[in-house]
Amino acid sequence: MKFLLDAQLPRRLAKELIAAGHDTVHTADLPLGNKTPDDDIAALAATQGRVVVTKDSDFVTTFLLNRRPSKLLLLSTGNIANDGLLRLISENLRTLESALAQYDFVELSRTSLTIHA
């Protein structure tokens, strides 16, 4: 699976996803870095077939209104330590992969995984 991680997520998450066999890019690695506009992130994700992974609710709005980005993983964890976030994703990675293979908008919280069909 291909992921594009938004600015507020730790770069260590990208390394963990790469180690798990996923093609992963963090916005910090883009030419404009973490200042890359959301529209550019969505366009790049669409061009490269990537799932945008974010905590930013702005992406939810553009997804619901314009279906951009075309694939979205929203992390609704609130404030969470990076170690806790990495553990949460690691524990749910196989389920996330399956859900994202079938659906365009998936949300992961501390206690549940929600598929927005």
VOKE-550455 format. One record per residue (C-alpha): residue number from 1; z, x, y; residue in three letters. Coordinates in steps of 0.001 Angstrom, whole numbers, plus 500000, padded with zeros to 6 digits. Example, Ala and Ser with C-alpha at 12.3 -4.5 7.8 and 13.67 -1.06 7.14 Angstrom:
# VOKE-550455
<r seq="1" zz="507800" xx="512300" yy="495500" type="ALA"/>
<r seq="2" zz="507140" xx="513670" yy="498940" type="SER"/>
//
This chain:
# VOKE-550455
<r seq="1" zz="500000" xx="500000" yy="500000" type="MET"/>
<r seq="2" zz="499338" xx="501147" yy="503572" type="LYS"/>
<r seq="3" zz="502009" xx="500802" yy="506250" type="PHE"/>
<r seq="4" zz="502184" xx="501352" yy="510001" type="LEU"/>
<r seq="5" zz="505778" xx="501670" yy="511201" type="LEU"/>
<r seq="6" zz="506681" xx="500572" yy="514706" type="ASP"/>
<r seq="7" zz="508546" xx="502780" yy="517186" type="ALA"/>
<r seq="8" zz="512064" xx="501410" yy="516657" type="GLN"/>
<r seq="9" zz="512055" xx="502355" yy="512982" type="LEU"/>
<r seq="10" zz="513209" xx="505782" yy="511824" type="PRO"/>
<r seq="11" zz="510565" xx="508361" yy="510954" type="ARG"/>
<r seq="12" zz="512608" xx="509015" yy="507831" type="ARG"/>
<r seq="13" zz="511485" xx="505584" yy="506587" type="LEU"/>
<r seq="14" zz="507872" xx="506776" yy="506746" type="ALA"/>
<r seq="15" zz="508808" xx="509818" yy="504659" type="LYS"/>
<r seq="16" zz="510578" xx="507605" yy="502109" type="GLU"/>
<r seq="17" zz="507579" xx="505271" yy="501814" type="LEU"/>
<r seq="18" zz="505225" xx="508230" yy="501430" type="ILE"/>
<r seq="19" zz="507478" xx="509630" yy="498693" type="ALA"/>
<r seq="20" zz="507234" xx="506232" yy="496969" type="ALA"/>
<r seq="21" zz="503435" xx="506573" yy="496931" type="GLY"/>
<r seq="22" zz="502496" xx="504601" yy="500038" type="HIS"/>
<r seq="23" zz="500062" xx="505678" yy="502741" type="ASP"/>
<r seq="24" zz="502366" xx="505431" yy="505760" type="THR"/>
<r seq="25" zz="501951" xx="506224" yy="509468" type="VAL"/>
<r seq="26" zz="504637" xx="506031" yy="512156" type="HIS"/>
<r seq="27" zz="503695" xx="505202" yy="515740" type="THR"/>
<r seq="28" zz="505246" xx="508546" yy="516752" type="ALA"/>
<r seq="29" zz="502288" xx="510172" yy="514973" type="ASP"/>
<r seq="30" zz="499639" xx="508239" yy="516943" type="LEU"/>
<r seq="31" zz="497930" xx="509811" yy="519992" type="PRO"/>
<r seq="32" zz="500076" xx="507759" yy="522418" type="LEU"/>
<r seq="33" zz="503117" xx="508115" yy="520199" type="GLY"/>
<r seq="34" zz="505812" xx="505506" yy="520535" type="ASN"/>
<r seq="35" zz="504194" xx="504298" yy="523759" type="LYS"/>
<r seq="36" zz="501245" xx="502883" yy="521822" type="THR"/>
<r seq="37" zz="500727" xx="499269" yy="522992" type="PRO"/>
<r seq="38" zz="501280" xx="496499" yy="520436" type="ASP"/>
<r seq="39" zz="497625" xx="495429" yy="520709" type="ASP"/>
<r seq="40" zz="496515" xx="498939" yy="519750" type="ASP"/>
<r seq="41" zz="498954" xx="498981" yy="516834" type="ILE"/>
<r seq="42" zz="497599" xx="495645" yy="515572" type="ALA"/>
<r seq="43" zz="493995" xx="496815" yy="515970" type="ALA"/>
<r seq="44" zz="494638" xx="500067" yy="514122" type="LEU"/>
<r seq="45" zz="496436" xx="498221" yy="511339" type="ALA"/>
<r seq="46" zz="493504" xx="495828" yy="510974" type="ALA"/>
<r seq="47" zz="490938" xx="498639" yy="510971" type="THR"/>
<r seq="48" zz="492849" xx="500679" yy="508406" type="GLN"/>
<r seq="49" zz="494167" xx="497768" yy="506313" type="GLY"/>
<r seq="50" zz="497814" xx="498528" yy="507099" type="ARG"/>
<r seq="51" zz="500896" xx="496322" yy="507110" type="VAL"/>
<r seq="52" zz="502730" xx="496555" yy="510431" type="VAL"/>
<r seq="53" zz="506440" xx="497055" yy="509784" type="VAL"/>
<r seq="54" zz="508602" xx="496165" yy="512769" type="THR"/>
<r seq="55" zz="511827" xx="494736" yy="514119" type="LYS"/>
<r seq="56" zz="509966" xx="493514" yy="517222" type="ASP"/>
<r seq="57" zz="509681" xx="489729" yy="517493" type="SER"/>
<r seq="58" zz="506680" xx="490130" yy="519831" type="ASP"/>
<r seq="59" zz="504585" xx="490865" yy="516755" type="PHE"/>
<r seq="60" zz="505702" xx="487551" yy="515259" type="VAL"/>
<r seq="61" zz="504388" xx="485703" yy="518308" type="THR"/>
<r seq="62" zz="501001" xx="487429" yy="518223" type="THR"/>
<r seq="63" zz="500782" xx="486917" yy="514465" type="PHE"/>
<r seq="64" zz="501493" xx="483198" yy="514737" type="LEU"/>
<r seq="65" zz="499146" xx="482698" yy="517694" type="LEU"/>
<r seq="66" zz="496311" xx="485089" yy="516839" type="ASN"/>
<r seq="67" zz="496913" xx="486310" yy="513260" type="ARG"/>
<r seq="68" zz="497343" xx="489828" yy="514677" type="ARG"/>
<r seq="69" zz="498387" xx="492015" yy="513076" type="PRO"/>
<r seq="70" zz="496727" xx="490712" yy="509960" type="SER"/>
<r seq="71" zz="499714" xx="491761" yy="507770" type="LYS"/>
<r seq="72" zz="503287" xx="491838" yy="509035" type="LEU"/>
<r seq="73" zz="506644" xx="492861" yy="507607" type="LEU"/>
<r seq="74" zz="509438" xx="491815" yy="509959" type="LEU"/>
<r seq="75" zz="512804" xx="493487" yy="509452" type="LEU"/>
<r seq="76" zz="515413" xx="491004" yy="510698" type="SER"/>
<r seq="77" zz="518460" xx="493125" yy="510132" type="THR"/>
<r seq="78" zz="519919" xx="493259" yy="513618" type="GLY"/>
<r seq="79" zz="521737" xx="496484" yy="514315" type="ASN"/>
<r seq="80" zz="521836" xx="498494" yy="511118" type="ILE"/>
<r seq="81" zz="522422" xx="502174" yy="510469" type="ALA"/>
<r seq="82" zz="519339" xx="504078" yy="509350" type="ASN"/>
<r seq="83" zz="520905" xx="504798" yy="505952" type="ASP"/>
<r seq="84" zz="521563" xx="501083" yy="505467" type="GLY"/>
<r seq="85" zz="517995" xx="500200" yy="506462" type="LEU"/>
<r seq="86" zz="516530" xx="502776" yy="504097" type="LEU"/>
<r seq="87" zz="518731" xx="501529" yy="501267" type="ARG"/>
<r seq="88" zz="517763" xx="497887" yy="501967" type="LEU"/>
<r seq="89" zz="514059" xx="498677" yy="501876" type="ILE"/>
<r seq="90" zz="514387" xx="500893" yy="498813" type="SER"/>
<r seq="91" zz="516270" xx="498177" yy="496919" type="GLU"/>
<r seq="92" zz="513617" xx="495593" yy="497815" type="ASN"/>
<r seq="93" zz="510467" xx="497734" yy="497798" type="LEU"/>
<r seq="94" zz="508885" xx="496380" yy="494610" type="ARG"/>
<r seq="95" zz="509503" xx="492792" yy="495715" type="THR"/>
<r seq="96" zz="508084" xx="493572" yy="499162" type="LEU"/>
<r seq="97" zz="504974" xx="495126" yy="497623" type="GLU"/>
<r seq="98" zz="504395" xx="492041" yy="495514" type="SER"/>
<r seq="99" zz="504987" xx="489637" yy="498395" type="ALA"/>
<r seq="100" zz="502741" xx="491582" yy="500790" type="LEU"/>
<r seq="101" zz="499963" xx="491724" yy="498202" type="ALA"/>
<r seq="102" zz="499870" xx="487916" yy="498247" type="GLN"/>
<r seq="103" zz="501054" xx="486902" yy="501724" type="TYR"/>
<r seq="104" zz="500390" xx="488035" yy="505280" type="ASP"/>
<r seq="105" zz="503852" xx="487584" yy="506821" type="PHE"/>
<r seq="106" zz="507025" xx="488617" yy="505048" type="VAL"/>
<r seq="107" zz="510493" xx="488900" yy="506546" type="GLU"/>
<r seq="108" zz="513351" xx="490958" yy="505157" type="LEU"/>
<r seq="109" zz="516922" xx="490420" yy="506312" type="SER"/>
<r seq="110" zz="520143" xx="491906" yy="505003" type="ARG"/>
<r seq="111" zz="520549" xx="488987" yy="502612" type="THR"/>
<r seq="112" zz="517118" xx="487525" yy="501897" type="SER"/>
<r seq="113" zz="513391" xx="487950" yy="501715" type="LEU"/>
<r seq="114" zz="511389" xx="485152" yy="503310" type="THR"/>
<r seq="115" zz="507695" xx="484533" yy="502832" type="ILE"/>
<r seq="116" zz="506098" xx="482794" yy="505779" type="HIS"/>
<r seq="117" zz="503074" xx="481074" yy="504277" type="ALA"/>
//
